[in-house]
């Protein structure tokens, strides 16, 4: 069984030997993909599934976008009716493998029944696997797919290399996967993910959510429509999770200007209750705000006080993602630009220039408007202050002009890889014994 | 949130979830023996299979209406362990049946003019207006939304889905995807061709040692497609100028302003996971809601309920508020026999630190089910001479009526809990007198067919209410 490190190894640079004739290329035209649409290729079509901490994407290979895309916290509410009757919270963390598997069974069966509309036993599955996925989760997903749903075969595609495929070249790239639980920086060179040099930071989507909620609790004002009170602060019961998620996904922008170093001491992820930003920092934010109005209004349904108007200071919308760029010194968490620079420092010397010239930012958080450009600016600033200042001039974003959304790039890349019949680590139903899965550490024979 | 709801009785399905140990043929020997020891142990000991306080509980139990029964294996099956397969596709709006091969080519949505209004999700209808060269558009009868507002106007009234798909396929993302696919297919083709040519035919190890792959020199570099404008700058500008955010919709899909095609509905046939016997088979016609084969657990296993009328009479504390720790509570459970043959029921409670359960009626017989018109009130009173009312009371049986028997349990909760759950192990024995023609072919003439004995045993959890 080949290991994931050897997957896609055909894409490496050639040795200086003779090439074959170029007549292979002559018959290739744009029509090849059109013909595959006409003739279906349904037997070779696989189902591509990307299960993350927060979202699930599923669809068919050969499609440019997943047919099903949902947020997991609302999905797990499906098992809710009896759980709610017994008083169990449907959003509690899973405590055991069995429970994780049971939830995955419900989830995947529902996806097959309502969106994929195929018999699970007829189509192979390709899983998009990120670099730091826990072994227990991999095993649980494989057991559910092979054991319960009885798919004939499961293959694992590395998310970083697949995402880089959507840019057209897997020669070199630094893939920054900004997910919900962690941000992972993976260098990819010659179609191989260089896993020993991976860095990560927990300042990701959930940290952004907590920070935003803390800022709103401390600085936003709420006016209930029913009462005569002018406004009140956003105490417990005003902000529901739906409202904060809506603000996070639709209303945030990343400011292009970083705060100066001395003001950053009080920056940190708000813990949801209190926010300890210093007054100078708030003043800096307000004076450097690019928003045209100081306050944004939003009509919301609060938890306990009915409908009302929420007034959000516009600097919160611009600066909620600030801890992701500047780090959290209080909790000793490094920022995303720091993680990128650390990864460059770990990577082999002769790959660094190629890697930093191709920084691909993927993941749901990367869809924040202005996020990627601000990230690049901060990386350039960090590089200039570090030992590798010569690299600062080469830093550039990859895939900036393409039409793929950052959150579906890994999925689309895997769909490409499957449709182009690029093979990888596979496990079939007969050979799976229920407890061991081939891993990237498996040694090739 | 722990609301005290009406008490219910939940049935436990013995499926183990993802990987049954019998499915994994090459599982290491230690694990397999551990599994078999566990199952042997649980049938002898009195431990319930799932702890009612764990979060796994709600994922393993269901009400009886949601369970299936395989009569070959004589066991319960739940929605999580049956094998589901498609048994027909149709559009839920126009009820047009779609065959399996067309489902994928139509992207799992209805190929005719079935669209959902983006505002109110009602079905849109095609209307004709008098103006212009594109008279047809989609309109909603409920909220008066019209597709002209987003610029969707059509020349023909039919095949609107095809026209929309053509527009969508001409967008940047699908074109870029096909360009990338062509590129990677070329690279793959060139690399396999050169690898096969460079190394001899006999060496099987060559595939794992792909060396010189002249892909970069031969295949031209990929160039991104022109035409994808930078929408991020425009988006940033829009957000920066935002003053009132009310018009920003909560929908996560960027296409939320456009009508969505209605997704097809798949009829499912269900099979037992171990013997592949069909449990549920729906009629293939889209309009038909009946089933050709319907093996529901309620038709084979006794229905256990907490009857309200009898509870009022025999266990009034059940319906009032939270229970007190240490105080004995009497609970009435009623068993109803769905079969046409008699059924013997054995009940066993388990030892638990949370609650003490005393079952007086450990064994009783359930009379067979009779149709309503055969039921005669006078006949019932006469035949109850078999069952002496006094001995019934001592034996814990409080009521008998037709095919139903109600028994009384004494329950004493020992610790406070948000919900008092009593696990009970039920074993039912009945004689299946349906003659299987192939098996009993030899003993046909004159002799009474000896039916087979069917024993079902399962765990039941009675959810009662809050304990303070």
Interface residues (C-beta under 8 A of the other chain):
Chain A: X2 X6 X9 X10 X11 X12 X13 X14 X15 X17 X19 X20 X22 X24 X25 X28 X30 X32 X33 X34 X40 X42 X45 X60 X62 X64 X65 X67 X69 X71 X79 X82 X83 X84 X85 X86 X87 X88 X92 X94 X95 X96 X98 X99 X101 X102 X103 X104 X105 X106 X109 X112 X113 X114 X115 X116 X117 X118 X119 X120 X121 X140 X143 X144 X146 X147 X148 X150 X165 X166 X168 X169 X171 X242 X246 X249 X250 X251 X252 X253 X290 X291 X292 X293 X295 X296 X297 X298 X299 X314 X317 X369 X370 X400 X401 X402 X403 X404 X412 X416 X417 X419 X420 X421 X422 X430 X431 X432 X433 X434 X435 X444 X445
Chain B: X1 X2 X3 X5 X8 X10 X17 X18 X19 X20 X21 X23 X24 X25 X26 X27 X28 X31 X52 X54 X55 X56 X57 X58 X59 X60 X61 X62 X79 X80 X81 X83 X84 X85 X86 X89 X101 X103 X104 X105 X107 X108 X171 X172 X173 X174 X176 X177 X178 X179 X180 X181 X182 X183 X184 X185 X186 X187 X188 X189 X190 X191 X192 X193 X194 X195 X197 X208 X210 X211 X212 X213 X214 X215 X216 X217 X218 X219 X221 X222 X223 X224 X225 X228 X230 X232 X235 X236 X239 X240 X241 X242 X243 X244 X245 X246 X248 X249 X250 X252 X263 X264 X266 X268 X418 X419 X421 X463
